[in-house]
Amino acid sequence: MPLDPELKPFLEVWTQKWASLAPDANPADRRARFEVIAEEMRLPTPVDVETDNEHRIPSLAGEVRVRVFRHKSDYSQPCLIYMHGGAWMQGSPETHWDITARIASANRQTVISVDYALAPENPFPAAVTQCQAVVRWAHNNADMLKINPGKIAVGGDSAGANLSASLAISFRETSINLIGQLLIYPPVDFEMSRPAYVENADAPLLNVRGMPMVNAMYCPDPTDLQNPLAAPMFASSHANLPPAYIAVAENDPLRDDGIDYAAKLESEGVPVVLDRGPGLIHGYLRAMEYCEASRRSLADMSRWLDGINRI
């Protein structure tokens, strides 16, 4: 599939910045390099967003840090709990700063960005357990956070979208009523037989050859590969889940994961908006400085979130 031409300069910069890392670098080295690259490429933070507030939250899988991106409006705000991407083994609230800060600004809302435990040191279900603890903490501390406990959504990109879909399943029909799930290029199971895995085997930013190793880091126990909290497609039912916005990219091995999950949710009565990302690649939100389609996609996601915040 032809790439959006505005992605070319981004890919040149991105490739050059990763070139100093050895191909066989371990997860710790990759994490460190990712943090440096993300900081070097970070866009200016919107002036109407506060970013300095952090909390450390206990969970059964250990303490988890969150960074709060809050619009400076002093009123009870809707809240998005955001899980960053990074193949479950790298990334942080800081690597995904541009996304969360801009959503907070666009919608005059609070975004809680979760620094969940990473594989392979902390395999499934550690990240899920920590993210569940963050949802409960945010709901129970709504007054302190100045958020509306009835207006909490979950969202994330790539591995973070997987975790978000898991949270939507976890809290279905509980006292914590999540109002939406924003799933950006989500992996929804560990099947690799969909057409996009062949069509986009050598696509930028996400290469199919490395995926089995990454998946094994997150789920070293093969029995977990069909656990619905690791692979949301395998949930026994998808009825009564919160409305979903699913963004995929045409040139992404995970494209059909998101399309198939959208169809599954819709078949069971869940309202879904599907953004097919023509010309885009996995991780395209990182290219916002260069690519109008990336900026437009984030604006569309933000408008959808604003819509469910107002219901």
C-alpha positions as a LaTeX table, in Angstrom:
\begin{tabular}{lrrr}
\hline
Residue & $x$ (\AA) & $y$ (\AA) & $z$ (\AA) \\
\hline
Met1 & 0.00 & 0.00 & 0.00 \\
Pro2 & 1.38 & 3.49 & $-0.81$ \\
Leu3 & 2.55 & 5.39 & 2.26 \\
Asp4 & 1.45 & 8.93 & 2.97 \\
Pro5 & 4.39 & 10.91 & 1.53 \\
Glu6 & 4.50 & 13.16 & 4.59 \\
Leu7 & 5.69 & 10.16 & 6.62 \\
Lys8 & 8.96 & 9.96 & 4.69 \\
Pro9 & 10.87 & 12.71 & 6.57 \\
Phe10 & 9.66 & 11.33 & 9.88 \\
Leu11 & 10.87 & 7.84 & 9.00 \\
Glu12 & 14.26 & 9.20 & 7.97 \\
Val13 & 14.69 & 10.93 & 11.34 \\
Trp14 & 13.31 & 7.98 & 13.28 \\
Thr15 & 15.60 & 5.48 & 11.55 \\
Gln16 & 18.65 & 7.66 & 12.05 \\
Lys17 & 17.96 & 8.07 & 15.76 \\
Trp18 & 17.67 & 4.30 & 16.31 \\
Ala19 & 20.73 & 3.49 & 14.18 \\
Ser20 & 23.15 & 3.69 & 17.11 \\
Leu21 & 21.39 & 0.83 & 18.91 \\
Ala22 & 22.67 & $-2.66$ & 18.21 \\
Pro23 & 20.14 & $-4.93$ & 16.44 \\
Asp24 & 20.41 & $-7.44$ & 19.30 \\
Ala25 & 20.02 & $-4.82$ & 22.05 \\
Asn26 & 18.29 & $-6.08$ & 25.18 \\
Pro27 & 15.00 & $-4.60$ & 26.46 \\
Ala28 & 16.76 & $-2.37$ & 29.02 \\
Asp29 & 18.93 & $-0.79$ & 26.32 \\
Arg30 & 15.93 & $-0.34$ & 24.04 \\
Arg31 & 13.98 & 1.36 & 26.83 \\
Ala32 & 16.78 & 3.78 & 27.55 \\
Arg33 & 17.19 & 4.69 & 23.88 \\
Phe34 & 13.43 & 5.11 & 23.42 \\
Glu35 & 13.28 & 7.59 & 26.31 \\
Val36 & 16.09 & 9.66 & 24.78 \\
Ile37 & 14.56 & 9.66 & 21.31 \\
Ala38 & 11.11 & 10.58 & 22.62 \\
Glu39 & 12.52 & 13.49 & 24.60 \\
Glu40 & 14.52 & 14.74 & 21.61 \\
Met41 & 11.45 & 14.60 & 19.36 \\
Arg42 & 8.90 & 15.92 & 21.87 \\
Leu43 & 6.69 & 18.72 & 20.62 \\
Pro44 & 5.98 & 21.82 & 22.71 \\
Thr45 & 3.47 & 21.06 & 25.46 \\
Pro46 & 0.18 & 22.96 & 25.11 \\
Val47 & 0.31 & 25.93 & 27.48 \\
Asp48 & $-3.11$ & 25.12 & 28.95 \\
Val49 & $-2.05$ & 21.69 & 30.30 \\
Glu50 & $-0.45$ & 20.92 & 33.66 \\
Thr51 & 1.98 & 17.99 & 33.52 \\
Asp52 & 3.94 & 17.89 & 36.80 \\
Asn53 & 1.56 & 15.94 & 39.03 \\
Glu54 & 2.61 & 12.32 & 39.69 \\
His55 & 1.21 & 9.63 & 41.99 \\
Arg56 & 2.40 & 6.19 & 43.04 \\
Ile57 & $-0.38$ & 3.67 & 43.45 \\
Pro58 & $-0.18$ & 0.30 & 45.23 \\
Ser59 & $-1.30$ & $-2.83$ & 43.40 \\
Leu60 & $-1.01$ & $-6.58$ & 43.82 \\
Ala61 & 1.70 & $-6.45$ & 41.13 \\
Gly62 & 3.70 & $-3.73$ & 42.82 \\
Glu63 & 3.59 & 0.04 & 42.94 \\
Val64 & 2.74 & 1.83 & 39.70 \\
Arg65 & 3.53 & 5.45 & 38.82 \\
Val66 & 1.13 & 7.68 & 36.93 \\
Arg67 & 1.63 & 11.13 & 35.45 \\
Val68 & $-1.41$ & 13.40 & 35.30 \\
Phe69 & $-1.98$ & 15.66 & 32.31 \\
Arg70 & $-4.72$ & 18.08 & 33.36 \\
His71 & $-6.30$ & 21.00 & 31.59 \\
Lys72 & $-5.86$ & 24.13 & 33.69 \\
Ser73 & $-9.61$ & 24.69 & 33.95 \\
Asp74 & $-10.53$ & 24.44 & 37.62 \\
Tyr75 & $-13.61$ & 22.22 & 37.53 \\
Ser76 & $-14.46$ & 18.53 & 37.72 \\
Gln77 & $-13.19$ & 17.11 & 34.45 \\
Pro78 & $-13.79$ & 13.92 & 32.46 \\
Cys79 & $-10.86$ & 11.53 & 32.65 \\
Leu80 & $-9.02$ & 9.31 & 30.17 \\
Ile81 & $-6.73$ & 6.66 & 31.66 \\
Tyr82 & $-4.05$ & 6.15 & 29.01 \\
Met83 & $-1.77$ & 3.14 & 28.51 \\
His84 & 1.28 & 3.79 & 26.33 \\
Gly85 & 2.51 & 1.52 & 23.56 \\
Gly86 & 5.88 & $-0.16$ & 23.29 \\
Ala87 & 5.32 & $-3.89$ & 22.83 \\
Trp88 & 4.67 & $-4.33$ & 26.56 \\
Met89 & 8.43 & $-4.02$ & 27.13 \\
Gln90 & 9.30 & $-0.34$ & 26.64 \\
Gly91 & 7.73 & 3.10 & 26.83 \\
Ser92 & 6.43 & 5.34 & 29.60 \\
Pro93 & 4.18 & 8.35 & 30.15 \\
Glu94 & 7.13 & 10.45 & 28.99 \\
Thr95 & 7.53 & 8.68 & 25.63 \\
His96 & 3.86 & 9.33 & 24.86 \\
Trp97 & 3.70 & 12.88 & 26.23 \\
Asp98 & 2.68 & 14.46 & 22.93 \\
Ile99 & $-0.47$ & 12.31 & 22.68 \\
Thr100 & $-1.72$ & 12.69 & 26.23 \\
Ala101 & $-0.97$ & 16.40 & 26.53 \\
Arg102 & $-2.81$ & 17.15 & 23.31 \\
Ile103 & $-5.89$ & 15.15 & 24.26 \\
Ala104 & $-6.01$ & 16.97 & 27.61 \\
Ser105 & $-5.76$ & 20.31 & 25.82 \\
Ala106 & $-8.23$ & 19.56 & 23.03 \\
Asn107 & $-10.95$ & 18.32 & 25.36 \\
Arg108 & $-10.25$ & 20.41 & 28.47 \\
Gln109 & $-9.95$ & 17.18 & 30.40 \\
Thr110 & $-7.65$ & 15.10 & 32.59 \\
Val111 & $-5.50$ & 12.29 & 31.17 \\
Ile112 & $-3.85$ & 9.87 & 33.59 \\
Ser113 & $-0.89$ & 8.21 & 31.88 \\
Val114 & 0.17 & 4.87 & 33.39 \\
Asp115 & 3.79 & 3.72 & 33.79 \\
Tyr116 & 2.83 & 0.05 & 34.03 \\
Ala117 & 5.24 & $-2.85$ & 34.70 \\
Leu118 & 7.16 & $-3.99$ & 31.64 \\
Ala119 & 8.05 & $-7.40$ & 30.25 \\
Pro120 & 10.08 & $-9.57$ & 30.27 \\
Glu121 & 10.84 & $-8.83$ & 33.93 \\
Asn122 & 7.12 & $-8.43$ & 34.64 \\
Pro123 & 5.14 & $-10.68$ & 32.28 \\
Phe124 & 1.35 & $-10.97$ & 32.02 \\
Pro125 & $-0.70$ & $-10.32$ & 34.09 \\
Ala126 & 1.43 & $-7.73$ & 35.95 \\
Ala127 & 0.60 & $-4.82$ & 33.63 \\
Val128 & $-3.10$ & $-5.68$ & 33.59 \\
Thr129 & $-3.19$ & $-5.90$ & 37.39 \\
Gln130 & $-1.50$ & $-2.52$ & 37.76 \\
Cys131 & $-3.76$ & $-0.83$ & 35.22 \\
Gln132 & $-6.83$ & $-2.23$ & 36.96 \\
Ala133 & $-5.51$ & $-0.73$ & 40.21 \\
Val134 & $-5.14$ & 2.66 & 38.52 \\
Val135 & $-8.75$ & 2.61 & 37.31 \\
Arg136 & $-9.99$ & 1.81 & 40.83 \\
Trp137 & $-7.71$ & 4.45 & 42.35 \\
Ala138 & $-8.89$ & 7.15 & 39.94 \\
His139 & $-12.54$ & 6.31 & 40.58 \\
Asn140 & $-12.09$ & 6.24 & 44.35 \\
Asn141 & $-10.04$ & 9.45 & 44.43 \\
Ala142 & $-12.12$ & 11.48 & 42.01 \\
Asp143 & $-12.56$ & 14.37 & 44.43 \\
Met144 & $-8.83$ & 14.70 & 45.03 \\
Leu145 & $-8.12$ & 14.47 & 41.29 \\
Lys146 & $-11.01$ & 16.86 & 40.47 \\
Ile147 & $-12.44$ & 14.42 & 37.95 \\
Asn148 & $-15.97$ & 13.15 & 37.38 \\
Pro149 & $-16.09$ & 9.48 & 38.53 \\
Gly150 & $-18.92$ & 8.85 & 36.09 \\
Lys151 & $-16.86$ & 10.08 & 33.12 \\
Ile152 & $-13.82$ & 7.76 & 33.04 \\
Ala153 & $-12.67$ & 6.25 & 29.75 \\
Val154 & $-9.66$ & 4.08 & 28.94 \\
Gly155 & $-7.38$ & 4.28 & 25.95 \\
Gly156 & $-3.97$ & 3.54 & 24.57 \\
Asp157 & $-1.92$ & 2.73 & 21.52 \\
Ser158 & $-0.53$ & $-0.64$ & 20.39 \\
Ala159 & 0.25 & $-2.66$ & 23.55 \\
Gly160 & $-1.55$ & 0.05 & 25.49 \\
Ala161 & $-4.64$ & $-0.45$ & 23.33 \\
Asn162 & $-4.50$ & $-4.15$ & 24.17 \\
Leu163 & $-4.44$ & $-3.24$ & 27.87 \\
Ser164 & $-7.30$ & $-0.80$ & 27.38 \\
Ala165 & $-9.49$ & $-3.45$ & 25.75 \\
Ser166 & $-8.64$ & $-5.73$ & 28.65 \\
Leu167 & $-9.75$ & $-3.07$ & 31.13 \\
Ala168 & $-13.03$ & $-2.59$ & 29.30 \\
Ile169 & $-13.69$ & $-6.32$ & 29.76 \\
Ser170 & $-12.49$ & $-6.29$ & 33.39 \\
Phe171 & $-14.85$ & $-3.54$ & 34.50 \\
Arg172 & $-17.89$ & $-4.51$ & 32.44 \\
Glu173 & $-21.05$ & $-4.42$ & 34.56 \\
Thr174 & $-19.19$ & $-3.40$ & 37.72 \\
Ser175 & $-19.66$ & $-0.36$ & 39.93 \\
Ile176 & $-17.04$ & 1.43 & 37.80 \\
Asn177 & $-18.82$ & 2.27 & 34.57 \\
Leu178 & $-16.21$ & 3.06 & 31.92 \\
Ile179 & $-17.74$ & 5.32 & 29.28 \\
Gly180 & $-15.48$ & 4.46 & 26.35 \\
Gln181 & $-12.42$ & 2.67 & 25.01 \\
Leu182 & $-9.97$ & 4.36 & 22.63 \\
Leu183 & $-8.00$ & 1.62 & 20.87 \\
Ile184 & $-5.20$ & 2.89 & 18.62 \\
Tyr185 & $-3.64$ & 0.22 & 16.35 \\
Pro186 & $-4.51$ & $-2.52$ & 18.84 \\
Pro187 & $-3.24$ & $-6.11$ & 18.98 \\
Val188 & $-6.27$ & $-8.08$ & 20.12 \\
Asp189 & $-4.81$ & $-11.60$ & 20.18 \\
Phe190 & $-1.61$ & $-13.39$ & 19.23 \\
Glu191 & $-2.81$ & $-14.87$ & 15.94 \\
Met192 & $-0.54$ & $-13.98$ & 13.03 \\
Ser193 & $-2.57$ & $-15.40$ & 10.14 \\
Arg194 & $-4.53$ & $-12.32$ & 9.12 \\
Pro195 & $-3.75$ & $-10.91$ & 5.65 \\
Ala196 & $-2.11$ & $-7.75$ & 7.01 \\
Tyr197 & 0.70 & $-9.80$ & 8.54 \\
Val198 & 1.70 & $-10.87$ & 5.04 \\
Glu199 & 0.94 & $-7.62$ & 3.23 \\
Asn200 & 2.82 & $-5.51$ & 5.79 \\
Ala201 & 5.46 & $-7.98$ & 6.96 \\
Asp202 & 8.27 & $-5.45$ & 6.49 \\
Ala203 & 6.33 & $-2.30$ & 7.29 \\
Pro204 & 8.02 & 0.58 & 9.13 \\
Leu205 & 8.17 & 0.69 & 12.95 \\
Leu206 & 6.69 & $-2.78$ & 13.45 \\
Asn207 & 8.32 & $-5.77$ & 11.80 \\
Val208 & 6.56 & $-9.13$ & 11.82 \\
Arg209 & 9.79 & $-11.07$ & 12.27 \\
Gly210 & 10.28 & $-9.76$ & 15.79 \\
Met211 & 6.72 & $-10.19$ & 17.00 \\
Pro212 & 6.88 & $-13.82$ & 18.22 \\
Met213 & 9.79 & $-12.91$ & 20.51 \\
Val214 & 7.98 & $-9.87$ & 21.87 \\
Asn215 & 4.77 & $-11.83$ & 22.42 \\
Ala216 & 6.72 & $-14.53$ & 24.30 \\
Met217 & 8.22 & $-11.87$ & 26.58 \\
Tyr218 & 4.74 & $-10.68$ & 27.53 \\
Cys219 & 3.10 & $-14.13$ & 27.70 \\
Pro220 & 5.82 & $-16.71$ & 28.40 \\
Asp221 & 3.13 & $-19.17$ & 29.53 \\
Pro222 & 1.45 & $-20.39$ & 26.31 \\
Thr223 & $-1.81$ & $-20.97$ & 28.17 \\
Asp224 & $-2.14$ & $-17.19$ & 28.55 \\
Leu225 & $-2.23$ & $-16.62$ & 24.80 \\
Gln226 & $-6.00$ & $-17.18$ & 24.82 \\
Asn227 & $-6.69$ & $-15.49$ & 28.15 \\
Pro228 & $-9.14$ & $-12.68$ & 27.29 \\
Leu229 & $-7.23$ & $-10.26$ & 29.52 \\
Ala230 & $-4.17$ & $-10.82$ & 27.30 \\
Ala231 & $-6.07$ & $-11.47$ & 24.06 \\
Pro232 & $-9.40$ & $-9.58$ & 24.24 \\
Met233 & $-10.67$ & $-11.22$ & 21.06 \\
Phe234 & $-11.05$ & $-14.44$ & 23.07 \\
Ala235 & $-13.56$ & $-13.02$ & 25.55 \\
Ser236 & $-16.60$ & $-15.31$ & 25.75 \\
Ser237 & $-18.81$ & $-12.29$ & 25.09 \\
His238 & $-18.23$ & $-8.73$ & 23.93 \\
Ala239 & $-21.74$ & $-7.55$ & 24.69 \\
Asn240 & $-22.28$ & $-4.58$ & 27.00 \\
Leu241 & $-18.76$ & $-3.24$ & 26.58 \\
Pro242 & $-18.30$ & 0.55 & 26.40 \\
Pro243 & $-18.39$ & 2.31 & 23.04 \\
Ala244 & $-15.13$ & 2.04 & 21.11 \\
Tyr245 & $-13.08$ & 4.19 & 18.78 \\
Ile246 & $-10.68$ & 1.89 & 16.91 \\
Ala247 & $-7.92$ & 3.45 & 14.82 \\
Val248 & $-5.89$ & 1.23 & 12.51 \\
Ala249 & $-3.26$ & 1.96 & 9.88 \\
Glu250 & $-3.40$ & 0.68 & 6.31 \\
Asn251 & 0.31 & $-0.25$ & 6.29 \\
Asp252 & 0.44 & $-1.99$ & 9.68 \\
Pro253 & 0.71 & $-5.73$ & 10.41 \\
Leu254 & $-1.91$ & $-5.15$ & 13.12 \\
Arg255 & $-4.40$ & $-3.50$ & 10.76 \\
Asp256 & $-6.74$ & $-6.50$ & 10.56 \\
Asp257 & $-6.62$ & $-7.05$ & 14.33 \\
Gly258 & $-8.38$ & $-3.74$ & 14.82 \\
Ile259 & $-10.78$ & $-4.25$ & 11.91 \\
Asp260 & $-11.76$ & $-7.71$ & 13.15 \\
Tyr261 & $-12.21$ & $-6.46$ & 16.72 \\
Ala262 & $-14.42$ & $-3.62$ & 15.49 \\
Ala263 & $-16.57$ & $-6.17$ & 13.64 \\
Lys264 & $-16.74$ & $-8.40$ & 16.73 \\
Leu265 & $-17.85$ & $-5.54$ & 18.97 \\
Glu266 & $-20.41$ & $-4.30$ & 16.47 \\
Ser267 & $-21.85$ & $-7.82$ & 16.05 \\
Glu268 & $-22.60$ & $-7.83$ & 19.77 \\
Gly269 & $-24.21$ & $-4.42$ & 19.87 \\
Val270 & $-21.29$ & $-2.19$ & 20.90 \\
Pro271 & $-21.17$ & 1.21 & 19.17 \\
Val272 & $-17.90$ & 1.47 & 17.20 \\
Val273 & $-16.16$ & 4.14 & 15.17 \\
Leu274 & $-13.47$ & 2.65 & 12.90 \\
Asp275 & $-10.73$ & 4.87 & 11.48 \\
Arg276 & $-8.94$ & 2.87 & 8.75 \\
Gly277 & $-5.86$ & 5.10 & 8.56 \\
Pro278 & $-5.32$ & 5.22 & 4.79 \\
Gly279 & $-1.65$ & 5.58 & 3.91 \\
Leu280 & $-0.56$ & 5.39 & 7.55 \\
Ile281 & 1.76 & 3.08 & 9.49 \\
His282 & 1.91 & 1.56 & 12.95 \\
Gly283 & 2.84 & 4.26 & 15.45 \\
Tyr284 & 1.80 & 7.09 & 13.15 \\
Leu285 & 0.89 & 9.39 & 16.04 \\
Arg286 & 4.63 & 9.77 & 16.61 \\
Ala287 & 4.77 & 11.58 & 13.24 \\
Met288 & 2.48 & 14.47 & 14.16 \\
Glu289 & 5.23 & 17.06 & 13.56 \\
Tyr290 & 5.52 & 15.91 & 9.95 \\
Cys291 & 2.22 & 14.41 & 8.87 \\
Glu292 & $-1.13$ & 16.18 & 8.59 \\
Ala293 & $-2.99$ & 12.86 & 8.54 \\
Ser294 & $-1.47$ & 11.99 & 11.92 \\
Arg295 & $-2.60$ & 15.28 & 13.41 \\
Arg296 & $-6.04$ & 14.92 & 11.86 \\
Ser297 & $-6.42$ & 11.41 & 13.28 \\
Leu298 & $-5.61$ & 12.58 & 16.81 \\
Ala299 & $-8.11$ & 15.42 & 16.38 \\
Asp300 & $-10.78$ & 12.90 & 15.33 \\
Met301 & $-10.04$ & 10.72 & 18.37 \\
Ser302 & $-10.26$ & 13.76 & 20.62 \\
Arg303 & $-13.61$ & 14.81 & 19.16 \\
Trp304 & $-14.96$ & 11.30 & 19.73 \\
Leu305 & $-13.78$ & 11.39 & 23.33 \\
Asp306 & $-15.31$ & 14.84 & 23.80 \\
Gly307 & $-18.58$ & 13.47 & 22.45 \\
Ile308 & $-18.76$ & 10.58 & 24.92 \\
Asn309 & $-17.65$ & 12.93 & 27.72 \\
Arg310 & $-20.74$ & 15.03 & 27.04 \\
Ile311 & $-23.30$ & 12.23 & 27.05 \\
\hline
\end{tabular}
